Amino acid sequence: MDAFLVSTGIVALAEIGDKTQLLAFLLAARFRRPLPIVCGILVATIANHAFAAAVGALVGRLLGPDVMRWVLGIAFLGMAAWIMVPDEVDDDETPPARFGVFLATAIAFFVAEMGDKTQIATVALAARYSAAVSVVAGTTLGMMIANVPAVYFGDRIAARLNANPGSLKLVHGLAALIFAVLGIATLLGAGRNLGF
């Protein structure tokens, strides 16, 4: 259960303002069909994060627990810094509707997620825990928590962010702080009680 809950929380935080969340806004504005967009996001996330978890599980087996503690601690600190870098999505990154809304979303999300913060977090979490299914379920839920509201309420969310641009910076700052604390705790060994 730790793997699931930690994975959900970390990915939901990392996804706020991320390139794929911005892509969800774009897809919602372009296609205006929320259900196939959400289904496409779900399928793409499961496929991408299952691959990432397989890589993470392999890395976890190859490295010992002491090395993994350092890798995870440094990865969390890197995530803290990376969150503070604003992501952008170009309009030409959304595939044409000739594939249909579901397939266009699934392809766009799968490609956009390659090498993304949440995919890297999935690799690190799967390397730490020996429960790849729980990690994938948690990271997928985290992605859905962040992206489903973007699809359904994107116009309202965008209007609020435009009215108060400092609010997104505040959310990014809080997420970065949480990742920094997790990184330091992991490096100091205090994270063992939390599963790190």
C-alpha positions as CSV (number, residue, x, y, z in Angstrom):
1,M,0.0,0.0,0.0
2,D,2.9,2.4,0.7
3,A,4.1,2.0,-3.0
4,F,0.6,2.9,-4.3
5,L,0.0,5.9,-2.0
6,V,3.5,7.4,-2.3
7,S,3.4,6.9,-6.1
8,T,0.0,8.6,-6.4
9,G,1.1,11.6,-4.3
10,I,4.5,12.1,-6.0
11,V,3.2,11.9,-9.5
12,A,0.1,14.1,-8.8
13,L,2.5,16.7,-7.5
14,A,5.0,16.4,-10.3
15,E,2.3,16.6,-12.9
16,I,1.0,20.0,-11.9
17,G,2.0,22.4,-14.6
18,D,3.8,19.7,-16.4
19,K,4.1,19.4,-20.2
20,T,1.5,16.6,-20.3
21,Q,-1.0,18.5,-18.2
22,L,-0.6,21.4,-20.6
23,L,-1.2,18.9,-23.4
24,A,-4.4,17.9,-21.7
25,F,-5.5,21.5,-21.8
26,L,-4.7,21.8,-25.5
27,L,-6.4,18.5,-26.4
28,A,-9.6,19.5,-24.4
29,A,-9.7,22.9,-26.1
30,R,-9.0,21.4,-29.6
31,F,-11.3,18.4,-29.6
32,R,-13.9,19.3,-26.9
33,R,-14.7,15.6,-26.3
34,P,-13.6,14.9,-22.7
35,L,-14.4,11.2,-22.4
36,P,-12.2,10.0,-25.2
37,I,-9.5,12.3,-24.2
38,V,-9.5,11.0,-20.6
39,C,-9.6,7.4,-21.9
40,G,-6.6,8.2,-24.2
41,I,-4.7,9.7,-21.3
42,L,-5.4,6.6,-19.2
43,V,-4.3,4.1,-21.8
44,A,-1.1,6.1,-22.7
45,T,-0.2,6.5,-19.0
46,I,-0.6,2.8,-18.2
47,A,1.5,1.8,-21.2
48,N,4.2,4.4,-20.6
49,H,4.4,3.8,-16.8
50,A,4.4,0.0,-17.2
51,F,7.5,0.3,-19.4
52,A,9.0,2.8,-16.9
53,A,8.3,0.5,-13.9
54,A,9.9,-2.5,-15.7
55,V,13.0,-0.4,-16.2
56,G,12.9,0.7,-12.6
57,A,12.5,-2.8,-11.3
58,L,15.5,-3.9,-13.3
59,V,17.6,-1.0,-11.9
60,G,16.4,-1.8,-8.4
61,R,17.6,-5.4,-8.7
62,L,21.0,-4.3,-10.2
63,L,21.7,-1.7,-7.5
64,G,21.9,-2.4,-3.7
65,P,19.7,-0.6,-1.2
66,D,22.5,1.8,-0.2
67,V,23.1,2.9,-3.8
68,M,19.4,3.2,-4.4
69,R,19.0,5.5,-1.4
70,W,21.5,7.9,-3.0
71,V,20.0,7.6,-6.4
72,L,16.5,8.3,-5.1
73,G,17.7,11.1,-2.9
74,I,19.5,12.8,-5.8
75,A,16.5,12.1,-8.1
76,F,14.1,13.8,-5.7
77,L,16.4,16.8,-5.4
78,G,16.6,16.9,-9.2
79,M,12.8,16.7,-9.4
80,A,12.6,19.7,-7.0
81,A,14.7,21.7,-9.4
82,W,13.0,20.5,-12.5
83,I,9.5,21.4,-11.2
84,M,10.6,25.0,-11.1
85,V,11.3,25.1,-14.8
86,P,8.1,25.9,-16.7
87,D,7.0,23.5,-19.4
88,E,5.6,24.5,-22.7
89,V,3.6,22.7,-25.4
90,D,3.5,23.7,-29.0
91,D,0.2,23.6,-30.8
92,D,1.8,21.4,-33.5
93,E,2.6,18.7,-30.9
94,T,-1.1,17.7,-30.8
95,P,-1.8,15.1,-33.5
96,P,-4.5,15.7,-36.1
97,A,-8.0,14.4,-35.5
98,R,-7.8,12.0,-38.5
99,F,-6.7,9.4,-35.9
100,G,-9.8,10.0,-33.9
101,V,-9.8,11.8,-30.5
102,F,-9.0,8.7,-28.4
103,L,-6.1,7.6,-30.6
104,A,-4.7,11.1,-31.1
105,T,-4.7,11.6,-27.3
106,A,-3.1,8.3,-26.6
107,I,-0.3,8.8,-29.1
108,A,0.3,12.4,-28.1
109,F,0.4,11.5,-24.4
110,F,2.6,8.5,-24.8
111,V,5.1,10.4,-26.8
112,A,5.0,13.5,-24.5
113,E,5.5,11.3,-21.4
114,M,8.8,9.8,-22.7
115,G,11.6,11.2,-20.6
116,D,9.1,13.4,-18.6
117,K,9.3,14.1,-14.9
118,T,6.5,11.6,-14.1
119,Q,8.1,8.9,-16.2
120,I,11.4,9.4,-14.4
121,A,9.6,9.4,-11.0
122,T,7.9,6.1,-12.0
123,V,11.4,4.6,-12.8
124,A,12.7,5.7,-9.4
125,L,9.7,4.5,-7.5
126,A,9.7,1.1,-9.2
127,A,13.4,0.8,-8.4
128,R,12.7,1.5,-4.8
129,Y,9.7,-0.7,-4.3
130,S,9.4,-4.3,-5.4
131,A,5.7,-3.8,-6.3
132,A,5.7,-2.6,-9.9
133,V,1.9,-3.1,-10.2
134,S,1.3,-0.9,-7.2
135,V,3.7,1.7,-8.5
136,V,2.0,1.8,-12.0
137,A,-1.4,1.9,-10.4
138,G,-0.4,4.8,-8.1
139,T,1.5,6.8,-10.8
140,T,-1.5,6.3,-13.2
141,L,-3.9,7.5,-10.5
142,G,-1.7,10.5,-9.8
143,M,-1.7,11.4,-13.5
144,M,-5.5,11.1,-13.7
145,I,-5.9,13.2,-10.5
146,A,-3.9,16.0,-12.2
147,N,-5.2,15.6,-15.8
148,V,-8.9,14.8,-15.6
149,P,-9.7,18.2,-14.1
150,A,-7.6,19.8,-16.8
151,V,-9.7,18.1,-19.4
152,Y,-13.1,18.8,-17.9
153,F,-12.5,22.3,-16.3
154,G,-9.6,23.5,-18.4
155,D,-11.2,26.8,-19.5
156,R,-12.0,27.8,-15.9
157,I,-8.6,26.7,-14.6
158,A,-6.8,28.6,-17.3
159,A,-8.9,31.7,-16.6
160,R,-8.0,31.6,-12.9
161,L,-4.3,31.0,-13.6
162,N,-4.3,34.0,-16.1
163,A,-6.1,36.1,-13.5
164,N,-3.5,35.2,-10.8
165,P,-0.2,34.0,-12.5
166,G,1.5,33.8,-9.1
167,S,-0.7,30.9,-8.0
168,L,1.0,28.4,-10.4
169,K,4.4,29.5,-9.2
170,L,3.2,29.0,-5.6
171,V,2.0,25.4,-6.4
172,H,5.3,24.7,-8.2
173,G,7.2,26.1,-5.2
174,L,5.3,23.9,-2.8
175,A,5.8,20.8,-4.9
176,A,9.5,21.6,-5.3
177,L,9.8,22.0,-1.5
178,I,8.1,18.7,-0.9
179,F,10.5,17.0,-3.3
180,A,13.5,18.7,-1.7
181,V,12.4,17.5,1.7
182,L,11.9,14.0,0.4
183,G,15.3,14.1,-1.2
184,I,17.1,15.3,1.9
185,A,15.2,12.8,4.1
186,T,16.1,10.0,1.7
187,L,19.8,10.9,1.7
188,L,19.9,11.1,5.5
189,G,18.2,7.7,5.8
190,A,15.1,9.3,7.5
191,G,13.0,8.2,4.6
192,R,13.2,4.5,5.5
193,N,10.2,5.0,7.7
194,L,8.3,6.4,4.7
195,G,9.5,3.6,2.4
196,F,12.4,5.4,0.8
